[in-house]
Amino acid sequence: MPRFFFHLRSPQKNLVDCEGMMLGDVQAARSEATKAVDDFFQPVIGRVQAEWEDWRFEVSDQRGRCVFALAFADAAAPRQDLMERPELFAPVVIDLDIARIRRELSSLEKQTRGLVRRASELVGRARLDAKTLSELCQQTQELRQVSMALLDLSRKQSSLGFMSFADDSRASGKSDLHS
């Protein structure tokens, strides 16, 4: 199903639709744009308010090609059955900043998700590094103990060898003196 983007344009402002809508075809997109433009029709004055007359929808496809444009000034008069019920036409306040805020929030949400994902990866890496470091500390401690044991053994053997050598030299010295 193709995605269509409903950009709002006026001579002074451009509001770009970054999300778009998934619709069946160009006719369905035209129908949605027409419904939106008809919402700007004011039955009390019989037309779109003057501040909206210069606005238009430019509907583009996924490739960014403009498939059609629809001016707010071309808003059709509401159906006759609706005209008989004026209470349905209560003044409507439209805040165009809502679309911009939604896009910004959507963008912030994506950025936040990306940052959370990156933080999670970093925490996982830090845990792995901490585990590796702990294992290395344990191995270092074991090697230190083995080294200390070898050093003690070496000292004992060295002192025994020295004593044995000293005993041998005394014995040979005595025999040299007596001979």
Protein Blocks (a to p, Z undefined) as FASTA:
>chain_A
ZZdddddddfkbccddfkbpadfblmlmmmmmmmmmmmmpcfknopacfklmmgccdddd
fkopafbdcdfklpccddfklmmmmmlmgccdddfklmmmmmmmmmmmmmmmmmmmmmmm
mmmmmmmmmmmmmmmmmmmmmmmmmmmmmmmmmmmmmmmmmmmmmmmmmmmmmmmmmZZ
